[in-house]
Amino acid sequence: MQARKTWFAGLCVFLYLCGSVYTLLSGLSTLGEGREYPYLYPAGLIVLMCAALFCAVAVCTLCARFRLAERLSSHPLAASALEWGLGAAILLASFGVRMVYIRHFPMEPESDYKTYYEIAQLINRGTLLEDGAGYCDYVSMFPHVYGYSSVLALVMRVFGSSVWVGQVFNVFCAVAACFFLWRSAAMLAGRASGLAALALAAFWPSQILYNNFLAAEYLFSAMLLFCLWLFLVLVRVDISDGEPQTGLLLGHIFLGIALAMTSAIRPMAMLLLISILLYLVPSQAKLPLRPANDLPVSARVMSRGWIRGAVILAAYLFASALTTKSVSFLVDRPLAGGSASFGYNLLVGLNQESFGGWNQADADYLYDALAQTGSAQLAQAACRDLAMQRLKAPLPSLLNLFFHKYSVLWANDDYGSTWNLLFLDQQGTLTQARQTFLYAARNLNNYVYLTAVAFSALGVFLTVHRRGTWAYVPVTLFLGTVAMHLLVENQNRYHFHALYLFALLAAVGLHLLYEECDDYLVRGRVARTRVLEEKQAERAAMARIEEAQSYCAQLQQQKMEGQFDMASALKSGHVRVSVSEAVEKEPEKEPEKEPENVG
């Protein structure tokens, strides 16, 4: 099934490019703040971007020049073995680096991470209702907290309840996310670009530095990328043979359920669902040229994009409702739902004094409303109503808030370093060596991050004059993340899952850059061949002209001398005269007369 290139896709591409430019400008303006040489860091970033672009163009040109893609495609088994071998090596290396890091940077859970860990402990012991009444109230207001905690509890039940077990589980989730990113990029951009995306994500500095936190982002990202990979697999299935497609139908049902499970970890998974539906609904798959009644019903159903979307949506809604009922039963509380479920996040996100970040005043307002009403739904609704009042603020102040929140979320990739510096310092384990390392890693974070953003923008830009591509789905997912966090609570770490999208789109950019280089070389070869043929034709024409000029000069010379070569004219037959034979014959000798006798 081919993605359709609609006006909406063009709008998303335009907005993505605008957002990328603003991200780069924000990053450049804040990169050197508080440093000894503040202007050196932005200049270094620009040099790095130019060098990276030059290297990418050079490598793509060399690969196109020596036809490496064609040579590998002629040996599919060897190419596949090489790809999987390199991919496995990168994944193992990433796993090893992360394990070494969490060994040398131990971290005790604090803040939200402590909440996840303690709820998981209570679930594991089966005493959540007895010993965790406050946590049950918390889950009733924020049901997604139970999702990650329940998975963590299951892991701890098997391997032990230490913090180390949770950290190792997050390492496995990080490697799984890299794996699904690799396979998705390979489908969208080919083997080489897929490996490039894998290498970028596997050793992304901030994601490695964040691995010692018991954060839900790793599990969420792994499940989100699994859903994206499964979607790409389903839309690439060829149904043009007209065979029954029952398995394909079941695959779409499973995708809807997987998206619902991902939403139970973090509600932002619904953004991927919306992105999929926006591009799937107007699409249509090709069927064989047969009468409709000769085709299986499942094949006809799966040829319609809107039916596929309806199947995914129905499965998602059913699984989400079942999950909500289950969590409500387990915490013995009615959960906040509907528009009220985002009330508190919206209230915090529109707080101009805290610039959309967490603040104690809004947290107290939520718990006071819960104490007064005794209902999570009513408490969240009260927060929503107050948030609507904040939306009535003057437009310039709201726009200023939105742009500030955008810069906080996207201007840098510092969270891995800054959160380690903060919590290690609070726990008294921040040594001088660790501090030096984390500050150095912060600079590397931002260089890698902003360069990846630039290459992802290049990839999206190069899709403008191409056919429709399913790469529009991660583009729209990014825009949905931006739009949501302009309104709700905002933190720098909330862009965690988008880093994989940047790596994916950067891989698409490398693939399209290779195609541009290949087209350039092909056009160059054609142009050189045409020039050579034109020169050969020109030389042949000049030779004929010179021959004609030589002949004309010879005739002119003869005319000027006024001579006529009778012998040549006679030989060539241009002149015939009746006396010619007589002229050519020798004269006959007369017989000698005998002397007369005298006398």
PyMOL commands that set and color helices and strands:
alter all, ss='L'
color gray80, all
select helices_A, chain A and resi 7-30+40-65+68-73+76-104+111-125+128-131+133-141+144-159+163-189+191-202+205-212+217-235+246-265+269-280+292-294+297-302+305-331+338-349+360-373+376-390+395-410+415-426+432-462+472-487+492-561+566-572+580-584
alter helices_A, ss='H'
color red, helices_A
deselect
rebuild
show_as cartoon
